[in-house]
C-alpha cells in the first residue's frame, strides 16, 4: 500500500514535472501488422478438428499445429481462464506476457500478438476475433484479457493466509502440462509462466495503483480466437475465482467450464504458412568488446 501522505513537501515546480508528456517505451509502428483480412478468409474454410473441455477449478492442454486456429469459449456461465502457450517442440519457448504488454498494452484484443520469451522473441499466436471487443475501457479503467496479472498460485496464498490451496491456476496448469507431456510435476512447473487472463476484467486503481478485478462481462457464447503462428501446446485453467467478482481462489465461488476448440484450414493452407523466424539478434551480448578490453 502506498502511504496516504508524504513527509516531503512538493517542490515549487511540481506541476511542471507532472506535466511532462509521456513517451511510449516500445513504439510498435515498425512491426509488420497481421493480415487480418487474409486470416478471416482462411478461417472461413477451416473445419473443427479437435476440442477439450476445461473443468471448473482445473486445467487442460491441447496441441494446435501452426497455421490452425484455436478458440476459447464461454459455454455455461461467466468464467475467466488463465492461458499459457508453449512451442510444442521446445517448452522453453513460451509466452512472454511482460514483453507482450510492453508492445501491445495492458489488455489484448483483435490484431494483437502473443510474443515468445527470449531468445526467440517472435509471435506465437495472433488474436483474430474477440466477441468482447465492444467493452473497451470502463469508467474504472478496467478492460478484458489482461497481461498484467500473474496467475493465482499456492505460494502467494501460503504467504498471505498460511493455507494451502491446490486448485489455483498455477497448480491447474502444472498438472495439465504434466499430464499432457508426460512430465513430473516439478518438471512441468518449471515451464508454467505468467498468463493471458482470458475474459478477466481488470485494471489499476486510480488512487493507489493497485491491481483490481471486477465481474467479467463474458457470457455463454463469447469467445476469443487465435491463429497459431508456430506449433503450439495450449494450456488453460478455469480459474477458481469464477467470474472474479468476489474472490480469487476459492471453493465457494461459482465456477463454470471453458472450451478450447481447434480449427484446421487444411493441409495446403498449413503448408503455405511460414512460421515467424526467431529473433535475428546474434546473442553475443557485447562479449567480443569485453574480451578486447581484457586483452588491452
ZADO-1210 file (C-alpha; in nm, 4 decimals, padded with zeros to 6 digits):
<atoms>
<atom x="00.0000" y="00.0000" z="00.0000" code="UNK" pos="1"/>
<atom x="00.1209" y="00.3487" z="-00.0774" code="UNK" pos="2"/>
<atom x="00.1319" y="00.5955" z="00.2156" code="UNK" pos="3"/>
<atom x="-00.1632" y="00.8351" z="00.2348" code="UNK" pos="4"/>
<atom x="00.0634" y="01.1329" z="00.2952" code="UNK" pos="5"/>
<atom x="00.4281" y="01.2134" z="00.2325" code="UNK" pos="6"/>
<atom x="00.6680" y="01.3739" z="00.4772" code="UNK" pos="7"/>
<atom x="00.8245" y="01.5630" z="00.1884" code="UNK" pos="8"/>
<atom x="00.6713" y="01.8846" z="00.0609" code="UNK" pos="9"/>
<atom x="00.6073" y="01.9183" z="-00.3120" code="UNK" pos="10"/>
<atom x="00.8732" y="02.1258" z="-00.4900" code="UNK" pos="11"/>
<atom x="00.7802" y="02.4588" z="-00.6429" code="UNK" pos="12"/>
<atom x="00.7943" y="02.3096" z="-00.9943" code="UNK" pos="13"/>
<atom x="00.5853" y="02.0000" z="-00.9100" code="UNK" pos="14"/>
<atom x="00.3138" y="02.0863" z="-01.1609" code="UNK" pos="15"/>
<atom x="00.5702" y="02.1354" z="-01.4351" code="UNK" pos="16"/>
<atom x="00.7310" y="01.7991" z="-01.3624" code="UNK" pos="17"/>
<atom x="00.3952" y="01.6200" z="-01.3708" code="UNK" pos="18"/>
<atom x="00.3065" y="01.7896" z="-01.6981" code="UNK" pos="19"/>
<atom x="00.5984" y="01.6305" z="-01.8874" code="UNK" pos="20"/>
<atom x="00.4475" y="01.4370" z="-02.1762" code="UNK" pos="21"/>
<atom x="00.4952" y="01.0583" z="-02.1712" code="UNK" pos="22"/>
<atom x="00.6889" y="00.8687" z="-02.4354" code="UNK" pos="23"/>
<atom x="00.5814" y="00.5195" z="-02.5447" code="UNK" pos="24"/>
<atom x="00.8667" y="00.2873" z="-02.4478" code="UNK" pos="25"/>
<atom x="00.8339" y="00.0383" z="-02.7332" code="UNK" pos="26"/>
<atom x="00.6526" y="00.2019" z="-03.0277" code="UNK" pos="27"/>
<atom x="00.5211" y="-00.0865" z="-03.2401" code="UNK" pos="28"/>
<atom x="00.4963" y="00.1004" z="-03.5701" code="UNK" pos="29"/>
<atom x="00.7888" y="-00.0901" z="-03.7206" code="UNK" pos="30"/>
<atom x="00.6240" y="-00.4275" z="-03.6550" code="UNK" pos="31"/>
<atom x="00.4636" y="-00.5962" z="-03.9551" code="UNK" pos="32"/>
<atom x="00.0888" y="-00.5994" z="-03.8818" code="UNK" pos="33"/>
<atom x="-00.1012" y="-00.9266" z="-03.9160" code="UNK" pos="34"/>
<atom x="-00.3092" y="-00.9759" z="-04.2296" code="UNK" pos="35"/>
<atom x="-00.6423" y="-00.9941" z="-04.0503" code="UNK" pos="36"/>
<atom x="-00.8459" y="-00.9921" z="-04.3711" code="UNK" pos="37"/>
<atom x="-00.6421" y="-01.2778" z="-04.5114" code="UNK" pos="38"/>
<atom x="-00.6744" y="-01.4707" z="-04.1845" code="UNK" pos="39"/>
<atom x="-01.0505" y="-01.4113" z="-04.1864" code="UNK" pos="40"/>
<atom x="-01.0741" y="-01.5624" z="-04.5353" code="UNK" pos="41"/>
<atom x="-00.8621" y="-01.8563" z="-04.4245" code="UNK" pos="42"/>
<atom x="-01.0820" y="-01.9061" z="-04.1192" code="UNK" pos="43"/>
<atom x="-01.3905" y="-01.9470" z="-04.3396" code="UNK" pos="44"/>
<atom x="-01.2501" y="-02.2679" z="-04.4860" code="UNK" pos="45"/>
<atom x="-01.1300" y="-02.4112" z="-04.1542" code="UNK" pos="46"/>
<atom x="-01.3023" y="-02.7165" z="-04.0116" code="UNK" pos="47"/>
<atom x="-01.3164" y="-02.8153" z="-03.6482" code="UNK" pos="48"/>
<atom x="-01.0686" y="-03.0930" z="-03.5771" code="UNK" pos="49"/>
<atom x="-01.0437" y="-03.1078" z="-03.2001" code="UNK" pos="50"/>
<atom x="-01.1603" y="-02.9751" z="-02.8676" code="UNK" pos="51"/>
<atom x="-01.1021" y="-03.0094" z="-02.4965" code="UNK" pos="52"/>
<atom x="-01.3277" y="-02.9048" z="-02.2100" code="UNK" pos="53"/>
<atom x="-01.1540" y="-02.7431" z="-01.9144" code="UNK" pos="54"/>
<atom x="-01.3418" y="-02.8387" z="-01.5992" code="UNK" pos="55"/>
<atom x="-01.4091" y="-02.5765" z="-01.3293" code="UNK" pos="56"/>
<atom x="-01.1075" y="-02.5246" z="-01.0987" code="UNK" pos="57"/>
<atom x="-00.8969" y="-02.7443" z="-01.3253" code="UNK" pos="58"/>
<atom x="-00.6720" y="-02.7203" z="-01.6280" code="UNK" pos="59"/>
<atom x="-00.6253" y="-02.8879" z="-01.9658" code="UNK" pos="60"/>
<atom x="-00.3886" y="-02.8778" z="-02.2615" code="UNK" pos="61"/>
<atom x="-00.4302" y="-02.9294" z="-02.6344" code="UNK" pos="62"/>
<atom x="-00.1897" y="-02.9180" z="-02.9293" code="UNK" pos="63"/>
<atom x="-00.2524" y="-02.6717" z="-03.2116" code="UNK" pos="64"/>
<atom x="-00.0455" y="-02.7055" z="-03.5324" code="UNK" pos="65"/>
<atom x="00.0994" y="-02.3959" z="-03.6962" code="UNK" pos="66"/>
<atom x="-00.1476" y="-02.2484" z="-03.9428" code="UNK" pos="67"/>
<atom x="-00.4539" y="-02.3576" z="-03.7453" code="UNK" pos="68"/>
<atom x="-00.6924" y="-02.1551" z="-03.5307" code="UNK" pos="69"/>
<atom x="-00.7969" y="-02.2149" z="-03.1728" code="UNK" pos="70"/>
<atom x="-01.0882" y="-02.0644" z="-02.9861" code="UNK" pos="71"/>
<atom x="-01.1563" y="-02.0283" z="-02.6128" code="UNK" pos="72"/>
<atom x="-01.5308" y="-02.0321" z="-02.5496" code="UNK" pos="73"/>
<atom x="-01.7559" y="-01.9491" z="-02.2548" code="UNK" pos="74"/>
<atom x="-02.0053" y="-02.2357" z="-02.2547" code="UNK" pos="75"/>
<atom x="-02.2192" y="-02.2292" z="-01.9399" code="UNK" pos="76"/>
<atom x="-02.1645" y="-01.9131" z="-01.7368" code="UNK" pos="77"/>
<atom x="-01.9352" y="-01.6197" z="-01.6679" code="UNK" pos="78"/>
<atom x="-01.5890" y="-01.7680" z="-01.6188" code="UNK" pos="79"/>
<atom x="-01.2339" y="-01.6436" z="-01.6662" code="UNK" pos="80"/>
<atom x="-00.9355" y="-01.8511" z="-01.7764" code="UNK" pos="81"/>
<atom x="-00.5594" y="-01.8311" z="-01.7382" code="UNK" pos="82"/>
<atom x="-00.3815" y="-01.9097" z="-02.0659" code="UNK" pos="83"/>
<atom x="-00.0294" y="-02.0470" z="-02.1184" code="UNK" pos="84"/>
<atom x="00.1171" y="-02.1339" z="-02.4588" code="UNK" pos="85"/>
<atom x="00.4366" y="-02.3188" z="-02.5433" code="UNK" pos="86"/>
<atom x="00.6282" y="-02.4198" z="-02.8540" code="UNK" pos="87"/>
<atom x="00.5277" y="-02.7864" z="-02.8837" code="UNK" pos="88"/>
<atom x="00.8795" y="-02.8855" z="-02.9882" code="UNK" pos="89"/>
<atom x="01.0560" y="-02.6848" z="-02.7167" code="UNK" pos="90"/>
<atom x="00.8699" y="-02.5939" z="-02.3975" code="UNK" pos="91"/>
<atom x="01.1396" y="-02.3418" z="-02.3045" code="UNK" pos="92"/>
<atom x="00.9981" y="-02.1168" z="-02.5762" code="UNK" pos="93"/>
<atom x="00.6866" y="-01.9852" z="-02.4096" code="UNK" pos="94"/>
<atom x="00.4576" y="-01.6855" z="-02.3941" code="UNK" pos="95"/>
<atom x="00.6224" y="-01.3680" z="-02.2607" code="UNK" pos="96"/>
<atom x="00.3440" y="-01.1627" z="-02.1063" code="UNK" pos="97"/>
<atom x="00.5669" y="-00.8750" z="-01.9970" code="UNK" pos="98"/>
<atom x="00.7089" y="-00.8056" z="-02.3423" code="UNK" pos="99"/>
<atom x="00.3655" y="-00.8557" z="-02.4993" code="UNK" pos="100"/>
<atom x="00.2319" y="-00.5934" z="-02.2574" code="UNK" pos="101"/>
<atom x="00.5158" y="-00.3568" z="-02.3486" code="UNK" pos="102"/>
<atom x="00.4392" y="-00.3936" z="-02.7210" code="UNK" pos="103"/>
<atom x="00.0581" y="-00.4018" z="-02.7210" code="UNK" pos="104"/>
<atom x="-00.0611" y="-00.2604" z="-02.3881" code="UNK" pos="105"/>
<atom x="-00.2156" y="-00.3936" z="-02.0688" code="UNK" pos="106"/>
<atom x="-00.5071" y="-00.5712" z="-02.2367" code="UNK" pos="107"/>
<atom x="-00.5122" y="-00.7607" z="-02.5654" code="UNK" pos="108"/>
<atom x="-00.7698" y="-00.7874" z="-02.8417" code="UNK" pos="109"/>
<atom x="-00.8050" y="-00.8445" z="-03.2153" code="UNK" pos="110"/>
<atom x="-00.4821" y="-00.7880" z="-03.4067" code="UNK" pos="111"/>
<atom x="-00.2550" y="-00.8156" z="-03.1042" code="UNK" pos="112"/>
<atom x="00.0013" y="-01.0918" z="-03.0828" code="UNK" pos="113"/>
<atom x="00.1350" y="-01.3157" z="-02.8079" code="UNK" pos="114"/>
<atom x="00.5155" y="-01.2957" z="-02.8167" code="UNK" pos="115"/>
<atom x="00.7591" y="-01.5632" z="-02.7051" code="UNK" pos="116"/>
<atom x="01.0331" y="-01.5494" z="-02.4451" code="UNK" pos="117"/>
<atom x="01.3990" y="-01.4734" z="-02.5115" code="UNK" pos="118"/>
<atom x="01.5976" y="-01.5619" z="-02.7124" code="UNK" pos="119"/>
<atom x="01.3364" y="-01.6236" z="-02.9829" code="UNK" pos="120"/>
<atom x="01.1032" y="-01.3242" z="-02.9244" code="UNK" pos="121"/>
<atom x="00.8626" y="-01.3937" z="-03.2103" code="UNK" pos="122"/>
<atom x="00.4846" y="-01.4088" z="-03.2489" code="UNK" pos="123"/>
<atom x="00.3445" y="-01.7363" z="-03.1187" code="UNK" pos="124"/>
<atom x="-00.0227" y="-01.6576" z="-03.1776" code="UNK" pos="125"/>
<atom x="-00.2291" y="-01.3735" z="-03.3232" code="UNK" pos="126"/>
<atom x="-00.5710" y="-01.2777" z="-03.1874" code="UNK" pos="127"/>
<atom x="-00.8111" y="-01.2886" z="-03.4821" code="UNK" pos="128"/>
<atom x="-01.1540" y="-01.2489" z="-03.3181" code="UNK" pos="129"/>
<atom x="-01.2866" y="-01.1211" z="-02.9861" code="UNK" pos="130"/>
<atom x="-01.6586" y="-01.1029" z="-02.9067" code="UNK" pos="131"/>
<atom x="-01.5775" y="-00.8709" z="-02.6132" code="UNK" pos="132"/>
<atom x="-01.4104" y="-00.6097" z="-02.8362" code="UNK" pos="133"/>
<atom x="-01.7027" y="-00.3813" z="-02.7553" code="UNK" pos="134"/>
<atom x="-01.6088" y="-00.3491" z="-02.3856" code="UNK" pos="135"/>
<atom x="-01.3080" y="-00.1212" z="-02.4323" code="UNK" pos="136"/>
<atom x="-01.2088" y="00.0533" z="-02.1080" code="UNK" pos="137"/>
<atom x="-01.4758" y="00.1296" z="-01.8487" code="UNK" pos="138"/>
<atom x="-01.5045" y="00.4247" z="-01.6097" code="UNK" pos="139"/>
<atom x="-01.2854" y="00.2470" z="-01.3535" code="UNK" pos="140"/>
<atom x="-01.0062" y="00.1910" z="-01.6064" code="UNK" pos="141"/>
<atom x="-01.0933" y="-00.1771" z="-01.6363" code="UNK" pos="142"/>
<atom x="-01.0791" y="-00.3868" z="-01.9524" code="UNK" pos="143"/>
<atom x="-01.0722" y="-00.7552" z="-02.0505" code="UNK" pos="144"/>
<atom x="-00.7988" y="-01.0059" z="-02.1488" code="UNK" pos="145"/>
<atom x="-00.5138" y="-00.8618" z="-01.9425" code="UNK" pos="146"/>
<atom x="-00.1416" y="-00.9291" z="-01.9431" code="UNK" pos="147"/>
<atom x="-00.0807" y="-00.7503" z="-01.6121" code="UNK" pos="148"/>
<atom x="-00.1825" y="-01.0192" z="-01.3640" code="UNK" pos="149"/>
<atom x="00.0376" y="-01.3185" z="-01.2985" code="UNK" pos="150"/>
<atom x="-00.1893" y="-01.6153" z="-01.2104" code="UNK" pos="151"/>
<atom x="-00.3328" y="-01.7247" z="-00.8781" code="UNK" pos="152"/>
<atom x="-00.0849" y="-01.9581" z="-00.7128" code="UNK" pos="153"/>
<atom x="-00.0412" y="-02.1613" z="-00.3925" code="UNK" pos="154"/>
<atom x="00.2740" y="-01.9792" z="-00.2871" code="UNK" pos="155"/>
<atom x="00.1109" y="-01.6374" z="-00.2511" code="UNK" pos="156"/>
<atom x="-00.1838" y="-01.7955" z="-00.0730" code="UNK" pos="157"/>
<atom x="00.0527" y="-01.9632" z="00.1704" code="UNK" pos="158"/>
<atom x="00.2332" y="-01.6322" z="00.2222" code="UNK" pos="159"/>
<atom x="-00.0775" y="-01.4235" z="00.2878" code="UNK" pos="160"/>
<atom x="-00.3078" y="-01.6662" z="00.4655" code="UNK" pos="161"/>
<atom x="-00.0935" y="-01.9603" z="00.5712" code="UNK" pos="162"/>
<atom x="-00.3188" y="-02.2036" z="00.3878" code="UNK" pos="163"/>
<atom x="-00.2544" y="-02.4455" z="00.1019" code="UNK" pos="164"/>
<atom x="-00.4921" y="-02.4311" z="-00.1937" code="UNK" pos="165"/>
<atom x="-00.4215" y="-02.6781" z="-00.4748" code="UNK" pos="166"/>
<atom x="-00.6703" y="-02.5739" z="-00.7443" code="UNK" pos="167"/>
<atom x="-00.5378" y="-02.2281" z="-00.8240" code="UNK" pos="168"/>
<atom x="-00.4391" y="-02.1555" z="-01.1831" code="UNK" pos="169"/>
<atom x="-00.0668" y="-02.2169" z="-01.1327" code="UNK" pos="170"/>
<atom x="-00.1322" y="-02.5639" z="-00.9950" code="UNK" pos="171"/>
<atom x="-00.4029" y="-02.6379" z="-01.2528" code="UNK" pos="172"/>
<atom x="-00.1639" y="-02.5532" z="-01.5366" code="UNK" pos="173"/>
<atom x="00.1152" y="-02.7542" z="-01.3747" code="UNK" pos="174"/>
<atom x="-00.0999" y="-03.0674" z="-01.3512" code="UNK" pos="175"/>
<atom x="-00.2364" y="-03.0203" z="-01.7036" code="UNK" pos="176"/>
<atom x="00.1062" y="-02.9807" z="-01.8630" code="UNK" pos="177"/>
<atom x="00.2475" y="-03.2730" z="-01.6651" code="UNK" pos="178"/>
<atom x="-00.0357" y="-03.4992" z="-01.7836" code="UNK" pos="179"/>
<atom x="-00.0217" y="-03.3774" z="-02.1433" code="UNK" pos="180"/>
<atom x="00.3544" y="-03.4046" z="-02.1880" code="UNK" pos="181"/>
<atom x="00.4194" y="-03.6972" z="-01.9514" code="UNK" pos="182"/>
<atom x="00.6328" y="-03.4872" z="-01.7168" code="UNK" pos="183"/>
<atom x="00.6733" y="-03.4932" z="-01.3422" code="UNK" pos="184"/>
<atom x="00.5021" y="-03.2118" z="-01.1543" code="UNK" pos="185"/>
<atom x="00.8362" y="-03.0457" z="-01.0799" code="UNK" pos="186"/>
<atom x="00.9415" y="-03.0679" z="-01.4452" code="UNK" pos="187"/>
<atom x="00.6105" y="-02.9224" z="-01.5611" code="UNK" pos="188"/>
<atom x="00.6019" y="-02.6456" z="-01.3023" code="UNK" pos="189"/>
<atom x="00.9290" y="-02.5035" z="-01.4351" code="UNK" pos="190"/>
<atom x="00.7516" y="-02.4282" z="-01.7644" code="UNK" pos="191"/>
<atom x="00.4357" y="-02.2647" z="-01.6248" code="UNK" pos="192"/>
<atom x="00.4523" y="-01.8900" z="-01.6784" code="UNK" pos="193"/>
<atom x="00.2650" y="-01.5618" z="-01.6494" code="UNK" pos="194"/>
<atom x="-00.0605" y="-01.5690" z="-01.8364" code="UNK" pos="195"/>
<atom x="-00.3076" y="-01.4020" z="-02.0626" code="UNK" pos="196"/>
<atom x="-00.6106" y="-01.3635" z="-01.8349" code="UNK" pos="197"/>
<atom x="-00.8820" y="-01.4549" z="-02.0830" code="UNK" pos="198"/>
<atom x="-01.2196" y="-01.2849" z="-02.0180" code="UNK" pos="199"/>
<atom x="-01.0938" y="-01.1386" z="-01.6884" code="UNK" pos="200"/>
<atom x="-01.1837" y="-00.7716" z="-01.6305" code="UNK" pos="201"/>
<atom x="-00.9012" y="-00.5886" z="-01.4554" code="UNK" pos="202"/>
<atom x="-00.7190" y="-00.2605" z="-01.4193" code="UNK" pos="203"/>
<atom x="-00.5320" y="-00.0427" z="-01.1719" code="UNK" pos="204"/>
<atom x="-00.6968" y="00.1735" z="-00.9064" code="UNK" pos="205"/>
<atom x="-00.6504" y="00.5420" z="-00.9753" code="UNK" pos="206"/>
<atom x="-00.5591" y="00.6352" z="-00.6153" code="UNK" pos="207"/>
<atom x="-00.3185" y="00.3587" z="-00.5108" code="UNK" pos="208"/>
<atom x="-00.2264" y="00.1964" z="-00.8424" code="UNK" pos="209"/>
<atom x="-00.3301" y="-00.1463" z="-00.7142" code="UNK" pos="210"/>
<atom x="-00.4310" y="-00.4288" z="-00.9456" code="UNK" pos="211"/>
<atom x="-00.8068" y="-00.4825" z="-00.9283" code="UNK" pos="212"/>
<atom x="-01.0566" y="-00.7279" z="-01.0698" code="UNK" pos="213"/>
<atom x="-01.4304" y="-00.6996" z="-01.1217" code="UNK" pos="214"/>
<atom x="-01.7108" y="-00.9184" z="-01.2545" code="UNK" pos="215"/>
<atom x="-01.6272" y="-01.0337" z="-01.6059" code="UNK" pos="216"/>
<atom x="-01.8676" y="-00.9233" z="-01.8809" code="UNK" pos="217"/>
<atom x="-01.8298" y="-01.2630" z="-02.0538" code="UNK" pos="218"/>
<atom x="-02.1463" y="-01.4615" z="-02.1258" code="UNK" pos="219"/>
<atom x="-02.2064" y="-01.8085" z="-02.2760" code="UNK" pos="220"/>
<atom x="-02.1218" y="-01.7961" z="-02.6456" code="UNK" pos="221"/>
<atom x="-01.8498" y="-01.5333" z="-02.6106" code="UNK" pos="222"/>
<atom x="-01.5081" y="-01.6349" z="-02.7374" code="UNK" pos="223"/>
<atom x="-01.1516" y="-01.5259" z="-02.8022" code="UNK" pos="224"/>
<atom x="-00.9923" y="-01.6767" z="-03.1136" code="UNK" pos="225"/>
<atom x="-00.6278" y="-01.7097" z="-03.2156" code="UNK" pos="226"/>
<atom x="-00.4175" y="-01.8092" z="-03.5169" code="UNK" pos="227"/>
<atom x="-00.1249" y="-02.0381" z="-03.4278" code="UNK" pos="228"/>
<atom x="00.1893" y="-01.8906" z="-03.5808" code="UNK" pos="229"/>
<atom x="00.4018" y="-02.1900" z="-03.4706" code="UNK" pos="230"/>
<atom x="00.3229" y="-02.5402" z="-03.3453" code="UNK" pos="231"/>
<atom x="00.1685" y="-02.4799" z="-03.0051" code="UNK" pos="232"/>
<atom x="00.0761" y="-02.6596" z="-02.6887" code="UNK" pos="233"/>
<atom x="-00.2049" y="-02.4562" z="-02.5362" code="UNK" pos="234"/>
<atom x="-00.2777" y="-02.4780" z="-02.1638" code="UNK" pos="235"/>
<atom x="-00.5804" y="-02.3232" z="-01.9940" code="UNK" pos="236"/>
<atom x="-00.7026" y="-02.3093" z="-01.6352" code="UNK" pos="237"/>
<atom x="-01.0668" y="-02.2400" z="-01.5484" code="UNK" pos="238"/>
<atom x="-00.9877" y="-02.0034" z="-01.2618" code="UNK" pos="239"/>
<atom x="-01.1253" y="-02.0888" z="-00.9163" code="UNK" pos="240"/>
<atom x="-01.2316" y="-01.7240" z="-00.8971" code="UNK" pos="241"/>
<atom x="-01.5196" y="-01.7886" z="-01.1407" code="UNK" pos="242"/>
<atom x="-01.6044" y="-01.4508" z="-01.2917" code="UNK" pos="243"/>
<atom x="-01.3620" y="-01.2880" z="-01.0419" code="UNK" pos="244"/>
<atom x="-01.6317" y="-01.0619" z="-00.8962" code="UNK" pos="245"/>
<atom x="-01.5548" y="-01.1519" z="-00.5343" code="UNK" pos="246"/>
<atom x="-01.2770" y="-01.3974" z="-00.4549" code="UNK" pos="247"/>
<atom x="-00.9667" y="-01.5054" z="-00.6422" code="UNK" pos="248"/>
<atom x="-00.9022" y="-01.8617" z="-00.5218" code="UNK" pos="249"/>
<atom x="-01.1934" y="-02.0299" z="-00.3520" code="UNK" pos="250"/>
<atom x="-01.4065" y="-02.3433" z="-00.3457" code="UNK" pos="251"/>
<atom x="-01.7063" y="-02.1255" z="-00.2546" code="UNK" pos="252"/>
<atom x="-01.7216" y="-01.9213" z="-00.5763" code="UNK" pos="253"/>
<atom x="-01.9450" y="-02.0445" z="-00.8579" code="UNK" pos="254"/>
<atom x="-01.7288" y="-02.1687" z="-01.1444" code="UNK" pos="255"/>
<atom x="-01.8016" y="-02.2977" z="-01.4942" code="UNK" pos="256"/>
<atom x="-01.6110" y="-02.4949" z="-01.7586" code="UNK" pos="257"/>
<atom x="-01.4375" y="-02.3429" z="-02.0593" code="UNK" pos="258"/>
<atom x="-01.3977" y="-02.4962" z="-02.4038" code="UNK" pos="259"/>
<atom x="-01.0956" y="-02.4896" z="-02.6352" code="UNK" pos="260"/>
<atom x="-01.1709" y="-02.5692" z="-02.9995" code="UNK" pos="261"/>
<atom x="-00.9193" y="-02.6224" z="-03.2829" code="UNK" pos="262"/>
<atom x="-00.9990" y="-02.5356" z="-03.6455" code="UNK" pos="263"/>
<atom x="-00.7824" y="-02.6529" z="-03.9358" code="UNK" pos="264"/>
<atom x="-00.7921" y="-02.4696" z="-04.2749" code="UNK" pos="265"/>
<atom x="-00.6408" y="-02.7738" z="-04.4458" code="UNK" pos="266"/>
<atom x="-00.3047" y="-02.9288" z="-04.5208" code="UNK" pos="267"/>
<atom x="-00.2365" y="-02.7000" z="-04.8159" code="UNK" pos="268"/>
<atom x="-00.3078" y="-02.3838" z="-04.6189" code="UNK" pos="269"/>
<atom x="-00.0914" y="-02.5005" z="-04.3306" code="UNK" pos="270"/>
<atom x="00.1927" y="-02.5837" z="-04.5696" code="UNK" pos="271"/>
<atom x="00.1700" y="-02.2355" z="-04.7200" code="UNK" pos="272"/>
<atom x="00.2089" y="-02.0720" z="-04.3784" code="UNK" pos="273"/>
<atom x="00.5606" y="-01.9604" z="-04.2886" code="UNK" pos="274"/>
<atom x="00.6186" y="-01.9588" z="-03.9116" code="UNK" pos="275"/>
<atom x="00.7869" y="-01.6394" z="-03.7895" code="UNK" pos="276"/>
<atom x="01.1639" y="-01.6656" z="-03.7638" code="UNK" pos="277"/>
<atom x="01.3268" y="-01.6372" z="-03.4208" code="UNK" pos="278"/>
<atom x="01.4903" y="-01.3080" z="-03.3313" code="UNK" pos="279"/>
<atom x="01.7879" y="-01.2241" z="-03.5528" code="UNK" pos="280"/>
<atom x="01.9902" y="-01.0884" z="-03.2592" code="UNK" pos="281"/>
<atom x="02.3285" y="-01.2663" z="-03.2572" code="UNK" pos="282"/>
<atom x="02.3259" y="-01.3234" z="-02.8771" code="UNK" pos="283"/>
<atom x="02.6842" y="-01.2002" z="-02.8401" code="UNK" pos="284"/>
<atom x="02.5773" y="-00.9561" z="-02.5628" code="UNK" pos="285"/>
<atom x="02.8872" y="-00.7467" z="-02.6209" code="UNK" pos="286"/>
<atom x="03.1189" y="-01.0313" z="-02.5215" code="UNK" pos="287"/>
<atom x="03.3668" y="-00.9613" z="-02.8069" code="UNK" pos="288"/>
<atom x="03.4070" y="-00.5997" z="-02.6945" code="UNK" pos="289"/>
<atom x="03.4598" y="-00.7095" z="-02.3352" code="UNK" pos="290"/>
<atom x="03.7223" y="-00.9622" z="-02.4477" code="UNK" pos="291"/>
<atom x="03.9002" y="-00.6928" z="-02.6458" code="UNK" pos="292"/>
<atom x="03.9132" y="-00.4694" z="-02.3384" code="UNK" pos="293"/>
<atom x="04.0656" y="-00.7513" z="-02.1333" code="UNK" pos="294"/>
<atom x="04.3385" y="-00.8041" z="-02.3958" code="UNK" pos="295"/>
<atom x="04.4269" y="-00.4350" z="-02.3903" code="UNK" pos="296"/>
</atoms>
